[in-house]
């Protein structure tokens, strides 16, 4: 049995849906309000809002051609007959009451194989070398198409030889929407502060937009400082030669001191006394 999440008044079961031309499309919506009026509206690619179907009560229905609506105490189903290119858009299920309409989060409908809600996820920089105590900001940018921002989430995943860690939606996603193309250019940043050696690893930005998930290009962080393996071969050789030279000087000083001390002991003064 389908159940609506506790924190929602209206729950649309699918965030993203695809269909082929000519197919029948079915979208379901769960509600907490029993036998209140129901409504389905579509936000088209041209940003225009279109009323598709509504029920004032369990018997009276107002539906446009090619659409049908079925209702039960806690569920509403919208059907679109013979999918066309004009049906692409975002569909919102709503509850009618005396003063206003409450809507769900929406279902994005696309033609199957025609487009994806997201094309690529880019990260910058590719590589960062830092010292303990530093702070660094990782950048993740991506474009979405016909996908509302509230249907988009970002997770950062750190992969290293010893562990895998993830951070979910730690900062807000900032998007710039092109109203002509319905595309959004989005950016998400994550800042790591007071870095320690455990920050070593590759960080991936994982973006999910309307049910479609894509990985970023990755950012590798290397922490250096205090570890011999972080030094260049030249520095290591020079350091080793310096140590050897210092030891040799100390040994030489010790030998000279011992030699002079022994020589001083072997040399005596002879006193002749006449009687």
C-alpha positions as CSV (number, residue, x, y, z in Angstrom):
1,X,0.0,0.0,0.0
2,X,1.3,3.4,-1.0
3,X,1.8,5.9,1.9
4,X,2.4,9.6,1.9
5,X,5.4,10.8,3.8
6,X,4.6,12.3,7.3
7,X,5.9,15.7,6.4
8,X,3.9,16.1,3.2
9,X,0.3,17.2,2.5
10,X,0.6,16.2,-1.2
11,X,3.0,13.6,-2.6
12,X,3.6,13.1,-6.3
13,X,5.1,9.6,-6.7
14,X,7.5,10.4,-9.6
15,X,9.8,13.4,-9.9
16,X,10.7,12.6,-13.5
17,X,9.0,10.5,-16.1
18,X,9.6,9.7,-19.8
19,X,7.2,8.4,-22.4
20,X,7.2,7.7,-26.2
21,X,5.1,9.5,-28.7
22,X,1.6,8.0,-28.8
23,X,1.8,6.3,-25.4
24,X,-0.6,6.7,-22.5
25,X,1.0,8.5,-19.6
26,X,-0.2,7.8,-16.0
27,X,0.8,10.1,-13.1
28,X,-0.3,9.5,-9.5
29,X,-0.7,11.8,-6.5
30,X,-1.3,11.0,-2.8
31,X,-3.1,13.4,-0.5
32,X,-4.0,13.7,3.2
33,X,-7.2,15.6,2.5
34,X,-10.1,13.1,2.0
35,X,-12.6,14.1,-0.8
36,X,-11.4,17.7,-1.1
37,X,-11.3,19.1,-4.6
38,X,-8.4,18.0,-6.8
39,X,-6.7,19.8,-9.6
40,X,-4.0,19.0,-12.2
41,X,-2.1,21.8,-13.9
42,X,0.8,21.8,-16.3
43,X,3.7,24.3,-16.6
44,X,4.8,24.2,-20.2
45,X,8.2,24.8,-21.7
46,X,7.1,28.3,-22.5
47,X,6.5,29.0,-18.8
48,X,2.7,29.2,-19.3
49,X,0.4,27.5,-16.8
50,X,-2.4,25.3,-18.2
51,X,-5.4,23.9,-16.3
52,X,-5.9,20.2,-17.3
53,X,-8.4,18.6,-15.0
54,X,-10.2,19.2,-11.7
55,X,-12.8,17.6,-9.4
56,X,-15.0,19.8,-7.2
57,X,-16.3,16.7,-5.5
58,X,-16.2,13.0,-6.0
59,X,-18.8,13.2,-8.8
60,X,-18.2,16.4,-10.7
61,X,-15.2,16.4,-13.0
62,X,-13.9,19.0,-15.5
63,X,-11.3,17.6,-17.9
64,X,-9.7,18.7,-21.1
65,X,-9.7,16.4,-24.2
66,X,-7.0,13.7,-24.1
67,X,-6.9,13.8,-20.3
68,X,-8.8,11.8,-17.7
69,X,-8.7,12.0,-13.9
70,X,-9.6,9.3,-11.4
71,X,-9.9,10.0,-7.7
72,X,-10.2,8.0,-4.4
73,X,-10.2,9.3,-0.8
74,X,-6.4,9.7,-0.7
75,X,-5.3,9.4,-4.3
76,X,-5.6,11.2,-7.6
77,X,-4.5,9.8,-11.0
78,X,-4.0,11.8,-14.2
79,X,-3.9,10.0,-17.6
80,X,-2.7,11.6,-20.8
81,X,-3.8,9.7,-24.0
82,X,-1.5,9.6,-27.0
83,X,1.6,11.5,-25.8
84,X,2.7,14.3,-28.1
85,X,5.7,16.7,-28.0
86,X,3.4,19.4,-26.7
87,X,2.8,17.4,-23.5
88,X,6.4,18.0,-22.4
89,X,6.4,20.0,-19.2
90,X,6.0,19.8,-15.4
91,X,2.7,18.5,-14.0
92,X,1.4,19.7,-10.6
93,X,-1.2,17.9,-8.5
94,X,-3.2,20.2,-6.2
95,X,-5.8,20.2,-3.4
96,X,-8.7,22.8,-3.6
97,X,-10.2,24.3,-0.5
98,X,-12.3,27.4,0.1
99,X,-9.5,29.9,-0.1
100,X,-6.5,28.6,-2.0
101,X,-4.8,25.7,-3.8
102,X,-1.9,23.6,-2.4
103,X,0.3,21.9,-4.9
104,X,2.8,19.0,-4.8
105,X,6.4,19.2,-5.9
106,X,5.6,18.4,-9.5
107,X,6.4,15.6,-12.1
108,X,8.6,16.5,-15.1
109,X,7.4,14.7,-18.3
110,X,9.9,14.3,-21.2
111,X,9.9,12.5,-24.5
112,X,11.9,9.3,-24.1
113,X,15.3,9.5,-25.8
114,X,14.9,13.1,-26.8
115,X,16.7,14.9,-23.9
116,X,18.1,14.4,-20.5
117,X,17.5,16.7,-17.5
118,X,21.3,17.0,-17.1
119,X,24.1,16.8,-19.6
120,X,27.4,17.1,-17.7
121,X,28.8,17.9,-14.3
122,X,32.1,19.8,-14.2
123,X,34.4,20.3,-11.2
124,X,37.2,22.8,-10.5
125,X,40.0,22.7,-9.7
126,X,41.1,19.3,-10.9
127,X,44.0,19.1,-8.4
128,X,44.8,20.9,-5.2
129,X,48.0,20.7,-3.1
130,X,47.5,22.1,0.4
131,X,49.1,22.2,3.8
132,X,47.6,21.2,7.2
133,X,45.4,23.9,8.6
134,X,44.5,25.4,5.1
135,X,41.0,25.9,3.8
136,X,39.9,25.0,0.3
137,X,36.6,25.4,-1.7
138,X,35.5,22.8,-4.2
139,X,33.4,23.9,-7.1
140,X,30.7,21.9,-9.0
141,X,28.8,23.3,-12.0
142,X,26.1,21.8,-14.2
143,X,23.2,22.6,-16.5
144,X,19.7,21.2,-16.1
145,X,16.8,21.2,-18.6
146,X,13.1,21.3,-17.7
147,X,13.9,20.3,-14.1
148,X,12.8,22.4,-11.2
149,X,15.5,23.3,-8.7
150,X,13.7,21.6,-5.8
151,X,14.0,18.3,-7.8
152,X,17.8,18.7,-7.9
153,X,20.2,17.6,-5.1
154,X,24.0,17.5,-4.7
155,X,26.0,15.0,-2.8
156,X,29.8,15.2,-2.3
157,X,31.7,11.9,-2.0
158,X,35.3,11.5,-0.9
159,X,37.1,8.4,-2.0
160,X,40.4,7.4,-0.7
161,X,42.4,4.2,-0.1
162,X,41.1,3.9,3.5
163,X,37.6,5.2,3.5
164,X,34.6,6.7,1.6
165,X,32.7,9.7,3.1
166,X,29.7,11.6,1.7
167,X,28.1,15.0,2.5
168,X,24.5,15.7,1.4
169,X,23.2,19.2,0.5
170,X,25.5,21.0,2.8
171,X,25.1,24.3,0.9
172,X,22.4,25.7,-1.3
173,X,22.4,25.2,-5.0
174,X,22.6,28.5,-6.9
175,X,21.0,28.5,-10.3
176,X,20.5,31.0,-13.1
177,X,17.5,30.2,-15.2
178,X,17.2,31.0,-18.9
179,X,13.4,31.6,-19.4
180,X,13.7,31.2,-23.2
181,X,15.3,27.7,-23.2
182,X,14.2,26.4,-19.8
183,X,17.8,25.6,-19.0
184,X,19.4,26.4,-15.7
185,X,23.1,26.9,-15.1
186,X,23.8,25.8,-11.5
187,X,26.7,26.0,-9.1
188,X,27.3,24.2,-5.8
189,X,30.4,24.8,-3.6
190,X,31.8,22.9,-0.6
191,X,34.4,24.4,1.7
192,X,36.8,22.3,3.7
193,X,38.3,24.2,6.7
194,X,41.3,23.4,8.9
195,X,42.5,20.6,6.7
196,X,44.4,17.6,8.2
197,X,46.2,14.8,6.5
198,X,43.0,12.7,6.5
199,X,41.6,15.1,3.8
200,X,43.8,13.3,1.2
201,X,41.7,11.8,-1.6
202,X,39.5,12.4,-4.6
203,X,36.2,14.3,-4.2
204,X,33.3,13.7,-6.5
205,X,30.3,15.9,-7.0
206,X,27.2,13.7,-7.5
207,X,24.2,15.5,-8.9
208,X,20.7,14.1,-9.1
209,X,18.2,16.1,-11.3
210,X,14.7,14.7,-11.7
211,X,15.8,11.2,-11.1
212,X,18.8,11.3,-13.4
213,X,22.2,11.0,-11.6
214,X,25.5,12.0,-12.9
215,X,29.1,12.1,-11.5
216,X,31.4,15.1,-11.7
217,X,34.9,15.0,-13.2
218,X,36.5,14.9,-9.7
219,X,38.9,17.0,-7.6
220,X,42.0,15.4,-6.1
221,X,43.4,16.9,-2.8
222,X,46.9,16.1,-1.6
223,X,47.9,17.3,1.8
224,X,51.7,17.9,2.2
225,X,53.9,19.2,5.0
226,X,55.5,17.1,7.8
227,X,55.8,14.0,5.7
228,X,59.1,13.0,4.1
229,X,57.2,11.6,1.1
230,X,56.0,15.1,0.2
231,X,59.5,16.4,-0.3
232,X,61.2,16.5,-3.7
233,X,64.1,14.1,-4.4
234,X,66.5,17.0,-4.6
235,X,65.6,18.3,-1.2
236,X,65.9,14.8,0.3
237,X,69.4,14.3,-1.2
238,X,70.6,17.7,0.0
239,X,69.3,17.1,3.5
240,X,70.9,13.7,3.6
241,X,74.3,15.2,2.4
242,X,74.1,17.9,5.0
243,X,73.5,15.4,7.8
244,X,76.4,13.2,6.6
245,X,78.7,16.3,6.4
246,X,77.7,17.4,10.0
247,X,78.4,13.9,11.3
248,X,81.8,13.8,9.5
249,X,82.8,17.1,11.0
250,X,81.8,16.0,14.5
251,X,83.8,12.8,14.1
252,X,86.8,14.7,12.8
253,X,86.7,17.2,15.7
254,X,86.5,14.4,18.2
255,X,89.5,12.6,16.6
256,X,91.6,15.8,16.7
257,X,90.7,16.5,20.3
258,X,91.6,12.9,21.3
259,X,94.9,13.1,19.4
260,X,95.9,16.4,21.1
261,X,94.9,15.1,24.5
262,X,97.0,11.9,24.1
263,X,100.0,13.9,22.8
264,X,99.8,16.2,25.8
265,X,99.9,13.3,28.2
266,X,103.0,11.8,26.5
267,X,105.1,14.9,26.6
268,X,106.8,15.5,30.1
269,X,109.3,18.0,31.7
270,X,112.6,16.5,33.1
271,X,114.1,18.4,36.1
272,X,117.9,17.7,36.9
273,X,119.0,18.5,40.4
274,X,122.7,19.0,41.3
275,X,123.8,17.8,44.7
